[in-house]
Amino acid sequence: MEKSLQKNEKEKVINSHQILNLNNNQSGIQVNKLEKKFKSGYGIEDINFIVKPGKVFGYLGPNGAGKSTTIRSLMGFIKPDKGSSLIETKGVEELTTYDSWKDKDDTQKLIGYVPGEIAFPENMNGVNLLKMIFKLRNMTDWEQVKKYIYYWEFDPNMKIKKMSKGMKQKLALVIAWMHNPDIIILDEPTTGLDPLMQEKFVSLVKKSKAEGKAIIMSSHIFSEIEKTCDTVAIIKKGKIVSLIDVKDIHYNDEKTYEVKFQNKVDNILKESKLWKVDLIDEKTAMVVVENKNINQFLEVVTSLKAEFLKEHPLDLEQYFMKYYENEISTVVKDNIEKFDNNIKPTAKHKAKLEFIKRSYRKMSTLWLFLTILPIAMLSILFITMYTKGTFDLDPALNGKSLVETQMKIKATLNQVMNMMFFGNLGFLLPVVFIIVTSGSIVSGEVEKGTMVNMLTTSLTRKSVIITKLTSFISLIGLGTLLQYIVSIIFIQAFKIQEYIDLSTFAVKFLGLFLLLFLIGSIGFMSSCYFNRSVYALSLVGVIVIVSWVLTIAAKADESLKPLKYISINTLFDYEGAKASDLSTFLGQYLFMALAGTGLFVGSYFVFTKKDLPL
């Protein structure tokens, strides 16, 4: 059987190289020596097949074999390195042949397509999406759309983000068929559908085949491939290793029988060279017999008093497994074995330590950039001022008295410090880190699905949120502390400490940290509450921007001065904060510390009690 099937395969592969022209009165698909390689080394090579009208072409292979790469080439989403794929469709008067890549703008709107990974705009509802596509395709018959909505028995008025996987799949199938295309390309089309809907899908494909449509279907469900496809290609490591008619799998030169006897399986059956015997138990055997030897087999079975005889026809799944059974690529196997040699049991506390390291790594790049940048700019500014003689006290050099020179240096330094740390750069750059990081620190993990994976390990919700919280706060504090330390180093190095009130300078840095701490707590709470990072990021971003605008407006016009009291920036008055006057900052500092702490603690309870999406 195997030899006869392989012979048929070779003939069909040869024919697919030679017969690459469709009839002049038909539409269809032809792929000729298609090749696409990626930097990873994976891709497709020498892919050849044709799909005529009224035929369904099945494409089988495991993940990574090259199915989706072939389909993406056919759709014109990627440019092949070699070869071609042609789409031929019926026009008003004649057939038109398109190259999938060169004519992609024409072909993509003509093909009915279901992608392997469905991604719809989630804030739309299904009907609005269908109407949008209806208009973009310049369709005129809305009844055609309704027909498929009713066929799939689902309500498209629901918002897409609330749809189940199966409902989204139905929506994708409606979009693929609604414009009555001649060519339909389906990549895992029944993912998420229940068995009843899978049967309806099979019926729809058969109906479309009868209407003369050319269909390519990639699927992992062997039964639906067998029910719908005329030809099946098996792809392995980017190459088609088998191209065969489905009917040839059933009508083969060998048959497999299951036989059960009243007594033990006799040696006459086991020792015969006319068939192959595999024992299931002492009374039951599986026998593979060539068609020419079936009569002799039946005579022996009858003479040995068989209780039960059943034929097991070869199916597509068995045929497919011949090419993939017990196989692991050498590269993958070597890598796995190498990894296994290095792996060691991990204690529970070490697993948590690894998660802490991961949390810091995820935030470290942005934090370094937004911390090092202001420090570098401060260094450049101090060195430039020093080289230009800004700190020189010799009255002869600037034509002013010693007192006037000292007052000028003091005013310049205060202006620089306020600008660098408590004005634009020192405040805005850390705020960028806070907005971006806090907006995704928790919700980003939930949105991507990594949070669910983490919670299936030794980590708990409490350990996850505490780790995220402490690492985030510590980076805010460390960034502020580094700026303070670098400033003190320069002040001491240039011997200008007499012009700066160091205690007030420290108080201002404390205020800067507390304001960033409060903003961070707002962002962290948003990230714990929302399951999508865009919502959390938007909320904290809007609060910061509005507060900044209100503060500027209050300073620009005396009549707008009350606006500053609804801005969180007002809680830190870097110009009025003096160590000698606690009343100017103590109340605001306490409020920021308590409010920030309250929001961070609240975030803990919000996250530990919330429902996580699938």
Secondary structure, DSSP 8 states (H G I E B T S, - for coil): -HHHHHHHHHHHHHHHHH-----TT--EEEEEEEEEE-TTS-EEEEEEEEE-TT-EEEEE--TTSSHHHHHHHHHTSS--SEEEEEEEEE-SSSEEEEETTTTHHHHTTTSEEE-SS----TTSBHHHHHHHHHHHTT---HHHHHHHHHHHT--TTSBGGGS-HHHHHHHHHHHHHTT--SEEEEESTTTT--HHHHHHHHHHHHHHHHTT-EEEEE-S-HHHHHHH-SEEEEEETTEEEEEEEHHHHHS-SEEEEEEEESSS--HHHHH-SSEEEEESSSSEEEEEEEGGGHHHHHHHHHHTTEEEEEE----HHHHHHHHHTT---HHHHHHHHHHHHH-----HHHHHHHHHHHHHHHHHHHHHHHHHHHHHHHHHHHHHHHHTTTT---HHHHTS-HHHHHHHHHHHHHHHHHHHTSSHHHHHHHHHHHHHHHHHTTHHHHHHTHHHHHHTTT--HHHHHHHHHHHHHHHHHHHHHHHHHHHHHHHHHTT-GGGS-HHHHHHHHHHHHHHHHHHHHHHHHHHHH-SSHHHHHHHHHHHHHHHHHHHHHHHH-GGGGGGGGG-GGGG--TTT-BTTBGGGTHHHHHHHHHHHHHHHHHHHHHHHHS----
